[in-house]
Amino acid sequence: MRAETRQTRKTQIENAAYDLLESNGYAGMSMLSVAKKAKASNETLYRWYGDKVGLFTAMVESNALEVKSLLETDIAVERAPLETLSSLGPKLLKLLVSPRAIALNRVAAANASGVLGAALATAGRETIVPLIAKVFQRANAQGHFPNLTMPEAAEIYVNLLVGDLQIRRVTGVMPLMSDTEIANRAKRALALLLKLGAA
């Protein structure tokens, strides 16, 4: 199977899994039900994902792919770090409060074993935050954020950007944010961090 065809099929499978998560919950989403909804073979799902946890992990990775690709590309081409952060903020916040991210977080929170929470952390935050830290290291080398350590700067930035928005979305007390709200929040977070880092 060609790479682009395989990726198209994976997208279809993961879309089917999201639909089943919404209607049946994680417990009611079997590999067989995903295969039937995606019109794929059960054998294909097990070969590509291993098991249901593997499918969940792949869904997290796919959901974070745009942000991960932006960071990796900008780091590779040595784009000006403040330009990267300006582009990153809206994309990262939109990702974290998106319906799919909220669905994944709700599933992980309801999983008493902690297995899904660990998969979410590994494929999400633990992949993205170290890349953000690299951007901050380059920013610091160029004279930005002189009063912050770089791991600290990345953590503070994510906290300023997201705050409690994701948990409020997970618990259903906050509606979907508009693109304008997301852009304004991202701009404010970076401005506050620049002020804090120069204080």
C-alpha positions as CSV (number, residue, x, y, z in Angstrom):
1,M,0.0,0.0,0.0
2,R,1.3,3.4,-1.0
3,A,2.2,5.8,1.9
4,E,-0.5,8.4,0.9
5,T,-3.2,5.6,0.6
6,R,-2.2,4.2,4.0
7,Q,-2.4,7.7,5.6
8,T,-5.8,8.2,4.0
9,R,-7.1,4.9,5.4
10,K,-5.6,5.8,8.9
11,T,-7.4,9.1,8.8
12,Q,-10.7,7.3,8.0
13,I,-10.1,4.8,10.7
14,E,-9.4,7.5,13.3
15,N,-12.4,9.5,12.2
16,A,-14.5,6.5,12.7
17,A,-13.0,6.0,16.2
18,Y,-13.9,9.6,17.2
19,D,-17.5,9.0,16.1
20,L,-17.7,5.9,18.2
21,L,-16.1,7.6,21.1
22,E,-18.7,10.3,21.0
23,S,-21.6,7.9,20.7
24,N,-20.5,4.9,22.7
25,G,-17.6,6.0,25.0
26,Y,-14.3,4.3,25.1
27,A,-15.7,1.1,26.7
28,G,-18.2,0.8,23.9
29,M,-15.6,1.4,21.2
30,S,-14.2,-1.9,20.1
31,M,-11.6,-2.5,17.5
32,L,-14.2,-4.5,15.5
33,S,-16.8,-1.7,15.7
34,V,-14.2,0.8,14.5
35,A,-13.2,-1.5,11.6
36,K,-16.8,-1.9,10.6
37,K,-17.6,1.8,10.7
38,A,-14.4,2.6,8.7
39,K,-15.0,-0.3,6.3
40,A,-11.6,-1.8,7.1
41,S,-10.6,-5.2,8.2
42,N,-10.2,-6.0,11.9
43,E,-6.8,-7.5,11.0
44,T,-5.7,-4.2,9.5
45,L,-6.5,-2.4,12.7
46,Y,-4.6,-4.8,14.9
47,R,-1.7,-4.8,12.4
48,W,-1.4,-1.0,12.3
49,Y,-2.3,-0.1,15.9
50,G,-1.7,-3.3,18.0
51,D,-4.7,-2.8,20.3
52,K,-7.2,-0.2,21.4
53,V,-4.7,1.6,23.5
54,G,-2.4,1.8,20.4
55,L,-5.3,3.3,18.4
56,F,-6.0,5.8,21.1
57,T,-2.3,6.8,21.2
58,A,-2.2,7.2,17.4
59,M,-5.3,9.5,17.7
60,V,-3.4,11.7,20.1
61,E,-0.3,11.7,17.9
62,S,-2.4,12.6,14.8
63,N,-4.2,15.3,16.7
64,A,-0.9,17.0,17.7
65,L,0.8,16.5,14.3
66,E,0.2,20.0,13.0
67,V,1.8,21.6,16.1
68,K,4.6,19.1,16.2
69,S,5.4,19.6,12.5
70,L,5.4,23.4,12.9
71,L,7.9,23.2,15.8
72,E,10.2,20.7,14.1
73,T,10.2,22.6,10.8
74,D,10.9,26.0,12.5
75,I,13.6,24.5,14.6
76,A,15.3,22.9,11.6
77,V,15.3,26.0,9.5
78,E,16.2,28.2,12.5
79,R,13.2,30.5,12.1
80,A,13.3,33.5,14.4
81,P,12.1,32.1,17.7
82,L,9.6,34.9,18.5
83,E,8.1,34.4,15.0
84,T,7.7,30.7,15.9
85,L,6.1,31.5,19.2
86,S,3.7,33.9,17.5
87,S,2.6,31.2,15.0
88,L,2.6,28.5,17.6
89,G,0.4,30.1,20.2
90,P,-2.9,30.1,18.3
91,K,-2.3,26.6,16.8
92,L,-1.4,25.1,20.2
93,L,-4.3,26.6,22.0
94,K,-6.8,25.7,19.2
95,L,-5.5,22.2,19.4
96,L,-5.8,21.9,23.2
97,V,-9.4,23.2,23.4
98,S,-10.6,21.5,20.2
99,P,-13.5,19.0,20.3
100,R,-11.1,16.1,19.5
101,A,-8.6,17.0,22.2
102,I,-11.5,17.4,24.7
103,A,-12.8,14.0,23.7
104,L,-9.4,12.3,24.2
105,N,-9.0,14.0,27.6
106,R,-12.4,13.0,28.8
107,V,-11.7,9.4,27.9
108,A,-8.3,9.5,29.6
109,A,-9.8,11.1,32.7
110,A,-12.4,8.3,33.0
111,N,-9.9,5.5,32.6
112,A,-9.2,4.3,36.1
113,S,-6.1,2.3,35.1
114,G,-4.2,5.4,34.1
115,V,-3.0,3.7,30.9
116,L,-4.8,6.2,28.7
117,G,-3.6,9.2,30.7
118,A,-0.1,8.0,30.3
119,A,-0.5,7.5,26.6
120,L,-2.1,11.0,26.3
121,A,0.8,12.6,28.2
122,T,3.5,10.7,26.3
123,A,2.1,11.4,22.8
124,G,1.0,14.9,23.6
125,R,2.6,17.1,26.3
126,E,5.8,15.1,26.7
127,T,6.4,15.3,22.9
128,I,5.4,19.0,22.4
129,V,6.8,20.8,25.5
130,P,10.4,19.7,24.9
131,L,10.1,21.1,21.3
132,I,8.8,24.4,22.8
133,A,11.7,24.4,25.2
134,K,14.1,24.2,22.3
135,V,12.5,27.3,20.8
136,F,12.9,29.1,24.1
137,Q,16.6,28.1,24.3
138,R,17.1,29.7,20.9
139,A,15.2,32.8,22.0
140,N,17.3,33.0,25.2
141,A,20.5,32.8,23.1
142,Q,19.2,35.8,21.2
143,G,18.7,37.8,24.3
144,H,15.0,37.2,25.0
145,F,13.7,36.1,28.4
146,P,17.0,36.8,30.2
147,N,15.5,36.3,33.7
148,L,13.9,32.9,33.1
149,T,15.5,29.5,32.9
150,M,14.5,27.7,29.7
151,P,12.5,24.8,31.0
152,E,10.8,27.2,33.3
153,A,10.0,29.6,30.4
154,A,8.3,26.8,28.4
155,E,6.2,25.7,31.3
156,I,5.2,29.3,32.2
157,Y,4.3,30.0,28.5
158,V,2.0,26.9,28.3
159,N,0.4,27.9,31.6
160,L,-0.2,31.5,30.5
161,L,-1.5,30.3,27.1
162,V,-3.9,27.5,28.4
163,G,-4.5,28.1,32.1
164,D,-7.6,26.2,33.1
165,L,-9.3,26.5,29.7
166,Q,-8.8,22.9,28.8
167,I,-10.2,21.5,32.1
168,R,-13.1,23.9,31.8
169,R,-13.8,22.5,28.3
170,V,-13.4,18.9,29.6
171,T,-16.0,19.5,32.4
172,G,-18.4,21.2,29.9
173,V,-18.6,24.6,31.6
174,M,-17.0,26.5,28.7
175,P,-18.1,26.6,25.1
176,L,-15.8,26.2,22.1
177,M,-13.6,29.3,21.7
178,S,-13.7,31.4,18.5
179,D,-10.6,31.9,16.4
180,T,-10.6,35.6,17.5
181,E,-10.6,34.6,21.2
182,I,-7.8,32.1,20.6
183,A,-5.7,34.6,18.7
184,N,-6.1,37.3,21.4
185,R,-5.3,34.8,24.2
186,A,-2.2,33.6,22.4
187,K,-1.0,37.2,21.7
188,R,-1.6,38.2,25.4
189,A,0.3,35.1,26.7
190,L,3.4,35.9,24.7
191,A,3.3,39.6,25.6
192,L,3.0,38.7,29.3
193,L,5.9,36.2,29.1
194,L,8.1,38.8,27.3
195,K,7.3,41.3,30.1
196,L,8.0,38.7,32.8
197,G,11.2,37.5,31.2
198,A,12.5,41.1,31.0
199,A,11.4,42.1,34.5
